[in-house]
Structure formats: structure tokens, C-alpha cells
């Protein structure tokens, strides 16, 4: 098995919960969020960590993706639903709430928030929403949503607890979806035209207690690179479900992964048990970089036009 060692962060930042790394290929910019701080960071990879810029928004953003219709804004899954935000200012607008009016009256929009998601081959944005640990305890109230191109929002999966990273196979026939609370990455048959999924089965399971699969992306060969929360590492999983490589990082709780060329960028969470894991504290919440010698698959862009508001006017 191939092993990569990372001894120090690329960005020494100590976020509360850094997540959702995303490579803006044309500008060669890495974007990531700190959910706890309601912030989105952008760093010019040609200039390095000194170019890091922080933008704070009025509500938390958990997952982002680029828009096909705009280079100045991005789509996001946030505290209250799906929206669009400016890359260069703190302007944000929600376009679809997660919850019904009845659920909002019941306080669901206050106790929940987005967690992870991705864009499929047709340009549809998928976002999960789970209990917000800043507000309440985890419970099986989480939902995986799909925003269709006509603006309709659909509940694809319900009764989840910690829904997480997702991606699609190279032939676009399989959805890989992470359920951290189960310790499992599930595979589903995927119908690209409709967005429907079926035939749930286990693709990969983390057996160790206190660890779980978190965010993931795929490389050009269809391998999944998965952050294993609680394990001090990211693992590469073959399309057959076998671990074939690992990246060891100097903090316990990596959260998500993104490729930029042949480099992997890894976000992480603040250490929740500092007395038990003191060695994890120094670089908690930081962003790490590892050259792995293989390129990642480029992320799809969200293909909405009529339902996306124009920002800055």
C-alpha cells in the first residue's frame, strides 16, 4: 500500500470546522469554508498561503460549487437552504429553503444546517442537511436534497443522521454516498436523466469505533480519496472497494478532500477531545497539501440560469 506523510499544514489557520475544499481551475484558486465561523476562504495557489482571503457571510455555508452561468458567484448549501453567494463580497441570497413552512414553524430551520453535497453530470446541485451541532444533538432528521434544473427541490433520502460526501462513478451509473453515522459509504444505482437512485448496498465500511468516512472526491482513475474522521488520515479506495493508499496528516479529524492538479488539499476539524489527543491540537482545523502524482476529476458546474439571482445589483 502506498503511504504519503504530511507533517505540517499548507495553511496554518485553526478553523473550528474547515470543510468543502473546491478548486477553481481557471483562476487556480482553492476555496474552502469554516462552517463554525460562517466564513469562506480563497487562496491563490500560484501565490501561496500569503494570498489567503476571508469573507464572512450572514449565515453559515457548508458546501459550495461553481456555477456554469457565473464566474463571480457560487452556489451553496447553507444554514437555511440552497443559495448563491458572491466570491468577492459577503452578499448571499437563498433561492430554495430546505424546509416547509410547517417545519420552519417547528424550528427545523434553526436546529438544522447543510453538511455536504456535489453537482451531478446534468448540473443538478445536491445538498444534505443535518442537525446543527452548534444548536442541538445529532438525530435521524437529516435529509439529502436534490435541486432540479426547473427549480424543484426533492428529498432523495430521509431519516439520516450525518450525511456526508458524495460522488458519481466514471460511467455515471453509480452514486457513492457517505453516511458517517453508519460508518459506511453506500453505492446506489443512478439514473442520470431523472436523478433517481435505487439498489442501496455497502461499498466501503469503517469498522473502528470513533472513526467514520467524511468528505471524498475521485481521481481520474475512479478511485475515491476519502477523509476518515478520527483516524489521522485520508485513504484511497479503489472502484472495487479496497484501500490502496493513505495520506497521514498531523491532526486527528480530517473532514474533506479536493484535487488541484496532482495535489490533494485536505480540510480538518478542531479537536473535540484535546486532553485525550493533545498531539492533534497544534494543527487542528488547518488545511493540508499532499502531492499524489495523479489528477482528480474536475467538479461539475451547477447549470441553473433562470432560478439564480444576479448579485451586486
SULVENSUL-V952849 format. One record per residue. N is the residue number from 1. RES is the residue in one letter. PHI is phi in whole degrees, 0 to 359 (999 if undefined). NEAR is the number of other C-alpha atoms within 10 Angstrom. D_CENTER is the distance of its C-alpha to the mean C-alpha in Angstrom with 2 decimals. Layout:
BEGIN
n->N res->RES phi->PHI near->NEAR d_center->D_CENTER
n->N res->RES phi->PHI near->NEAR d_center->D_CENTER
END
This chain:
BEGIN
n->1 res->X phi->999 near->7 d_center->26.07
n->2 res->X phi->281 near->11 d_center->24.72
n->3 res->X phi->232 near->12 d_center->23.64
n->4 res->X phi->245 near->16 d_center->22.16
n->5 res->X phi->245 near->12 d_center->22.79
n->6 res->X phi->242 near->15 d_center->21.10
n->7 res->X phi->256 near->13 d_center->23.41
n->8 res->X phi->210 near->16 d_center->22.19
n->9 res->X phi->281 near->22 d_center->19.26
n->10 res->X phi->283 near->16 d_center->18.84
n->11 res->X phi->237 near->18 d_center->18.15
n->12 res->X phi->271 near->15 d_center->19.97
n->13 res->X phi->232 near->13 d_center->18.48
n->14 res->X phi->54 near->20 d_center->18.08
n->15 res->X phi->292 near->22 d_center->15.34
n->16 res->X phi->291 near->18 d_center->15.24
n->17 res->X phi->205 near->24 d_center->11.50
n->18 res->X phi->281 near->30 d_center->9.81
n->19 res->X phi->207 near->30 d_center->6.02
n->20 res->X phi->51 near->31 d_center->3.86
n->21 res->X phi->295 near->28 d_center->6.95
n->22 res->X phi->212 near->24 d_center->8.57
n->23 res->X phi->265 near->24 d_center->12.20
n->24 res->X phi->275 near->18 d_center->14.73
n->25 res->X phi->300 near->13 d_center->17.19
n->26 res->X phi->299 near->7 d_center->20.33
n->27 res->X phi->270 near->11 d_center->20.31
n->28 res->X phi->54 near->15 d_center->18.86
n->29 res->X phi->243 near->21 d_center->16.64
n->30 res->X phi->264 near->20 d_center->13.45
n->31 res->X phi->244 near->23 d_center->11.38
n->32 res->X phi->208 near->28 d_center->9.14
n->33 res->X phi->243 near->27 d_center->9.35
n->34 res->X phi->241 near->25 d_center->11.39
n->35 res->X phi->300 near->25 d_center->10.96
n->36 res->X phi->297 near->17 d_center->14.42
n->37 res->X phi->268 near->17 d_center->16.13
n->38 res->X phi->57 near->18 d_center->14.90
n->39 res->X phi->241 near->21 d_center->14.49
n->40 res->X phi->239 near->26 d_center->12.92
n->41 res->X phi->251 near->18 d_center->14.23
n->42 res->X phi->225 near->22 d_center->15.44
n->43 res->X phi->228 near->20 d_center->17.48
n->44 res->X phi->282 near->17 d_center->19.92
n->45 res->X phi->288 near->16 d_center->19.74
n->46 res->X phi->287 near->10 d_center->23.41
n->47 res->X phi->264 near->11 d_center->24.49
n->48 res->X phi->96 near->12 d_center->22.37
n->49 res->X phi->302 near->14 d_center->21.12
n->50 res->X phi->294 near->10 d_center->24.07
n->51 res->X phi->271 near->12 d_center->22.66
n->52 res->X phi->301 near->16 d_center->19.72
n->53 res->X phi->234 near->13 d_center->19.69
n->54 res->X phi->243 near->17 d_center->18.28
n->55 res->X phi->235 near->17 d_center->18.19
n->56 res->X phi->258 near->17 d_center->18.29
n->57 res->X phi->252 near->17 d_center->17.88
n->58 res->X phi->286 near->11 d_center->19.83
n->59 res->X phi->218 near->16 d_center->17.03
n->60 res->X phi->291 near->22 d_center->13.58
n->61 res->X phi->243 near->34 d_center->10.56
n->62 res->X phi->253 near->29 d_center->7.14
n->63 res->X phi->220 near->26 d_center->5.21
n->64 res->X phi->229 near->29 d_center->7.58
n->65 res->X phi->208 near->25 d_center->9.46
n->66 res->X phi->282 near->22 d_center->13.06
n->67 res->X phi->257 near->23 d_center->16.07
n->68 res->X phi->292 near->15 d_center->18.93
n->69 res->X phi->268 near->14 d_center->21.40
n->70 res->X phi->205 near->17 d_center->20.64
n->71 res->X phi->263 near->13 d_center->19.98
n->72 res->X phi->258 near->13 d_center->20.30
n->73 res->X phi->219 near->21 d_center->17.54
n->74 res->X phi->222 near->20 d_center->14.03
n->75 res->X phi->271 near->26 d_center->12.77
n->76 res->X phi->216 near->30 d_center->10.42
n->77 res->X phi->255 near->31 d_center->9.73
n->78 res->X phi->230 near->28 d_center->11.64
n->79 res->X phi->300 near->27 d_center->14.24
n->80 res->X phi->249 near->23 d_center->16.61
n->81 res->X phi->164 near->23 d_center->15.13
n->82 res->X phi->256 near->25 d_center->14.04
n->83 res->X phi->208 near->22 d_center->15.52
n->84 res->X phi->232 near->25 d_center->16.20
n->85 res->X phi->226 near->22 d_center->16.48
n->86 res->X phi->285 near->20 d_center->18.59
n->87 res->X phi->282 near->17 d_center->17.48
n->88 res->X phi->247 near->12 d_center->20.81
n->89 res->X phi->213 near->15 d_center->21.57
n->90 res->X phi->271 near->14 d_center->20.39
n->91 res->X phi->289 near->16 d_center->21.18
n->92 res->X phi->215 near->22 d_center->18.86
n->93 res->X phi->221 near->17 d_center->19.93
n->94 res->X phi->280 near->18 d_center->18.66
n->95 res->X phi->248 near->16 d_center->19.65
n->96 res->X phi->213 near->17 d_center->18.96
n->97 res->X phi->288 near->17 d_center->19.02
n->98 res->X phi->289 near->28 d_center->17.36
n->99 res->X phi->246 near->16 d_center->20.63
n->100 res->X phi->287 near->11 d_center->24.28
n->101 res->X phi->300 near->12 d_center->27.01
n->102 res->X phi->295 near->9 d_center->28.25
n->103 res->X phi->293 near->11 d_center->24.94
n->104 res->X phi->293 near->15 d_center->24.70
n->105 res->X phi->298 near->11 d_center->28.27
n->106 res->X phi->279 near->11 d_center->27.32
n->107 res->X phi->89 near->12 d_center->24.78
n->108 res->X phi->293 near->20 d_center->21.63
n->109 res->X phi->291 near->21 d_center->19.98
n->110 res->X phi->280 near->15 d_center->20.87
n->111 res->X phi->267 near->19 d_center->19.69
n->112 res->X phi->243 near->25 d_center->16.33
n->113 res->X phi->201 near->28 d_center->13.09
n->114 res->X phi->294 near->30 d_center->9.81
n->115 res->X phi->232 near->27 d_center->7.01
n->116 res->X phi->208 near->30 d_center->4.21
n->117 res->X phi->172 near->28 d_center->5.65
n->118 res->X phi->188 near->26 d_center->7.34
n->119 res->X phi->248 near->24 d_center->10.95
n->120 res->X phi->274 near->22 d_center->13.79
n->121 res->X phi->294 near->16 d_center->16.98
n->122 res->X phi->268 near->16 d_center->18.82
n->123 res->X phi->89 near->18 d_center->16.52
n->124 res->X phi->276 near->21 d_center->15.41
n->125 res->X phi->267 near->28 d_center->12.20
n->126 res->X phi->250 near->25 d_center->10.70
n->127 res->X phi->215 near->30 d_center->9.11
n->128 res->X phi->269 near->31 d_center->9.77
n->129 res->X phi->223 near->31 d_center->11.80
n->130 res->X phi->224 near->26 d_center->13.19
n->131 res->X phi->300 near->25 d_center->15.88
n->132 res->X phi->277 near->19 d_center->15.34
n->133 res->X phi->294 near->12 d_center->16.52
n->134 res->X phi->283 near->10 d_center->18.13
n->135 res->X phi->242 near->11 d_center->20.34
n->136 res->X phi->209 near->11 d_center->20.94
n->137 res->X phi->279 near->9 d_center->20.60
n->138 res->X phi->297 near->17 d_center->18.23
n->139 res->X phi->210 near->14 d_center->19.95
n->140 res->X phi->284 near->14 d_center->19.60
n->141 res->X phi->253 near->15 d_center->19.03
n->142 res->X phi->288 near->22 d_center->15.44
n->143 res->X phi->222 near->23 d_center->15.07
n->144 res->X phi->259 near->24 d_center->13.03
n->145 res->X phi->255 near->23 d_center->14.11
n->146 res->X phi->231 near->24 d_center->14.92
n->147 res->X phi->263 near->21 d_center->16.37
n->148 res->X phi->285 near->18 d_center->19.25
n->149 res->X phi->291 near->17 d_center->20.89
n->150 res->X phi->272 near->11 d_center->23.80
n->151 res->X phi->95 near->16 d_center->21.80
n->152 res->X phi->285 near->9 d_center->22.05
n->153 res->X phi->250 near->17 d_center->19.26
n->154 res->X phi->236 near->15 d_center->19.33
n->155 res->X phi->269 near->14 d_center->18.43
n->156 res->X phi->278 near->14 d_center->17.58
n->157 res->X phi->226 near->14 d_center->17.25
n->158 res->X phi->229 near->15 d_center->18.64
n->159 res->X phi->73 near->13 d_center->19.72
n->160 res->X phi->275 near->21 d_center->16.47
n->161 res->X phi->245 near->19 d_center->15.83
n->162 res->X phi->232 near->24 d_center->12.34
n->163 res->X phi->288 near->30 d_center->10.31
n->164 res->X phi->217 near->26 d_center->7.07
n->165 res->X phi->304 near->27 d_center->5.72
n->166 res->X phi->210 near->27 d_center->8.08
n->167 res->X phi->200 near->22 d_center->10.34
n->168 res->X phi->238 near->24 d_center->14.04
n->169 res->X phi->295 near->17 d_center->17.06
n->170 res->X phi->298 near->15 d_center->19.12
n->171 res->X phi->274 near->7 d_center->21.76
n->172 res->X phi->65 near->14 d_center->19.39
n->173 res->X phi->254 near->13 d_center->21.03
n->174 res->X phi->228 near->20 d_center->18.47
n->175 res->X phi->260 near->24 d_center->15.11
n->176 res->X phi->260 near->22 d_center->13.25
n->177 res->X phi->226 near->25 d_center->11.52
n->178 res->X phi->267 near->29 d_center->10.75
n->179 res->X phi->244 near->20 d_center->12.83
n->180 res->X phi->297 near->23 d_center->12.65
n->181 res->X phi->295 near->18 d_center->15.85
n->182 res->X phi->275 near->17 d_center->17.66
n->183 res->X phi->71 near->22 d_center->16.55
n->184 res->X phi->226 near->20 d_center->16.09
n->185 res->X phi->261 near->27 d_center->14.20
n->186 res->X phi->267 near->20 d_center->16.22
n->187 res->X phi->248 near->23 d_center->17.50
n->188 res->X phi->230 near->19 d_center->18.85
n->189 res->X phi->295 near->17 d_center->21.25
n->190 res->X phi->236 near->19 d_center->19.82
n->191 res->X phi->253 near->14 d_center->22.19
n->192 res->X phi->297 near->16 d_center->20.88
n->193 res->X phi->296 near->8 d_center->23.50
n->194 res->X phi->266 near->9 d_center->22.97
n->195 res->X phi->83 near->17 d_center->19.37
n->196 res->X phi->287 near->13 d_center->20.98
n->197 res->X phi->234 near->17 d_center->19.95
n->198 res->X phi->200 near->12 d_center->22.47
n->199 res->X phi->59 near->10 d_center->23.76
n->200 res->X phi->295 near->13 d_center->21.22
n->201 res->X phi->208 near->13 d_center->21.71
n->202 res->X phi->281 near->14 d_center->20.37
n->203 res->X phi->263 near->18 d_center->18.94
n->204 res->X phi->207 near->19 d_center->18.20
n->205 res->X phi->233 near->17 d_center->18.99
n->206 res->X phi->264 near->15 d_center->18.74
n->207 res->X phi->273 near->11 d_center->22.21
n->208 res->X phi->291 near->10 d_center->22.39
n->209 res->X phi->293 near->8 d_center->22.50
n->210 res->X phi->82 near->10 d_center->20.14
n->211 res->X phi->232 near->18 d_center->17.43
n->212 res->X phi->197 near->25 d_center->14.57
n->213 res->X phi->293 near->29 d_center->11.89
n->214 res->X phi->241 near->30 d_center->8.34
n->215 res->X phi->288 near->32 d_center->5.37
n->216 res->X phi->208 near->28 d_center->7.42
n->217 res->X phi->221 near->25 d_center->8.99
n->218 res->X phi->245 near->27 d_center->12.68
n->219 res->X phi->267 near->20 d_center->15.68
n->220 res->X phi->292 near->12 d_center->18.70
n->221 res->X phi->260 near->14 d_center->20.41
n->222 res->X phi->86 near->18 d_center->17.93
n->223 res->X phi->284 near->23 d_center->17.00
n->224 res->X phi->267 near->28 d_center->13.63
n->225 res->X phi->254 near->26 d_center->12.49
n->226 res->X phi->242 near->29 d_center->10.95
n->227 res->X phi->287 near->29 d_center->10.44
n->228 res->X phi->257 near->24 d_center->13.12
n->229 res->X phi->300 near->24 d_center->13.08
n->230 res->X phi->87 near->20 d_center->16.74
n->231 res->X phi->245 near->19 d_center->17.97
n->232 res->X phi->69 near->19 d_center->17.96
n->233 res->X phi->202 near->23 d_center->16.49
n->234 res->X phi->248 near->28 d_center->14.20
n->235 res->X phi->242 near->24 d_center->16.00
n->236 res->X phi->261 near->24 d_center->16.68
n->237 res->X phi->244 near->20 d_center->17.54
n->238 res->X phi->290 near->16 d_center->20.02
n->239 res->X phi->300 near->15 d_center->20.20
n->240 res->X phi->270 near->10 d_center->22.83
n->241 res->X phi->88 near->15 d_center->20.59
n->242 res->X phi->255 near->14 d_center->22.17
n->243 res->X phi->284 near->17 d_center->20.82
n->244 res->X phi->241 near->13 d_center->22.29
n->245 res->X phi->197 near->17 d_center->20.91
n->246 res->X phi->214 near->20 d_center->19.22
n->247 res->X phi->247 near->23 d_center->18.18
n->248 res->X phi->267 near->19 d_center->19.58
n->249 res->X phi->240 near->26 d_center->18.36
n->250 res->X phi->272 near->21 d_center->20.53
n->251 res->X phi->213 near->29 d_center->18.50
n->252 res->X phi->284 near->28 d_center->17.84
n->253 res->X phi->239 near->28 d_center->14.28
n->254 res->X phi->295 near->34 d_center->11.69
n->255 res->X phi->241 near->30 d_center->8.12
n->256 res->X phi->200 near->31 d_center->5.99
n->257 res->X phi->221 near->28 d_center->7.86
n->258 res->X phi->216 near->29 d_center->9.03
n->259 res->X phi->266 near->28 d_center->12.60
n->260 res->X phi->225 near->22 d_center->15.18
n->261 res->X phi->66 near->18 d_center->18.32
n->262 res->X phi->261 near->14 d_center->19.18
n->263 res->X phi->257 near->16 d_center->17.30
n->264 res->X phi->255 near->23 d_center->14.12
n->265 res->X phi->249 near->22 d_center->12.30
n->266 res->X phi->233 near->31 d_center->10.88
n->267 res->X phi->266 near->29 d_center->9.72
n->268 res->X phi->207 near->30 d_center->11.43
n->269 res->X phi->251 near->28 d_center->12.78
n->270 res->X phi->300 near->22 d_center->16.40
n->271 res->X phi->294 near->24 d_center->18.78
n->272 res->X phi->273 near->14 d_center->19.78
n->273 res->X phi->229 near->11 d_center->23.02
n->274 res->X phi->297 near->13 d_center->24.51
n->275 res->X phi->289 near->10 d_center->28.00
n->276 res->X phi->281 near->9 d_center->27.06
n->277 res->X phi->232 near->12 d_center->24.83
n->278 res->X phi->298 near->12 d_center->26.40
n->279 res->X phi->289 near->14 d_center->25.38
n->280 res->X phi->275 near->21 d_center->21.69
n->281 res->X phi->286 near->19 d_center->22.38
n->282 res->X phi->306 near->16 d_center->23.34
n->283 res->X phi->247 near->25 d_center->20.00
n->284 res->X phi->298 near->28 d_center->17.74
n->285 res->X phi->74 near->29 d_center->14.78
n->286 res->X phi->276 near->25 d_center->15.51
n->287 res->X phi->246 near->28 d_center->13.87
n->288 res->X phi->245 near->23 d_center->15.47
n->289 res->X phi->229 near->22 d_center->16.65
n->290 res->X phi->215 near->19 d_center->18.25
n->291 res->X phi->277 near->16 d_center->20.31
n->292 res->X phi->243 near->16 d_center->20.15
n->293 res->X phi->76 near->10 d_center->22.52
n->294 res->X phi->217 near->14 d_center->20.56
n->295 res->X phi->270 near->17 d_center->18.54
n->296 res->X phi->270 near->22 d_center->15.18
n->297 res->X phi->287 near->18 d_center->15.04
n->298 res->X phi->290 near->18 d_center->14.47
n->299 res->X phi->289 near->21 d_center->11.78
n->300 res->X phi->290 near->18 d_center->13.65
n->301 res->X phi->260 near->22 d_center->14.58
n->302 res->X phi->291 near->25 d_center->14.92
n->303 res->X phi->253 near->21 d_center->18.67
n->304 res->X phi->264 near->21 d_center->19.85
n->305 res->X phi->231 near->15 d_center->23.03
n->306 res->X phi->293 near->9 d_center->25.28
n->307 res->X phi->264 near->12 d_center->22.85
n->308 res->X phi->266 near->18 d_center->21.15
n->309 res->X phi->288 near->16 d_center->23.20
n->310 res->X phi->273 near->13 d_center->24.66
n->311 res->X phi->269 near->14 d_center->23.76
n->312 res->X phi->82 near->8 d_center->26.39
n->313 res->X phi->235 near->4 d_center->29.36
END
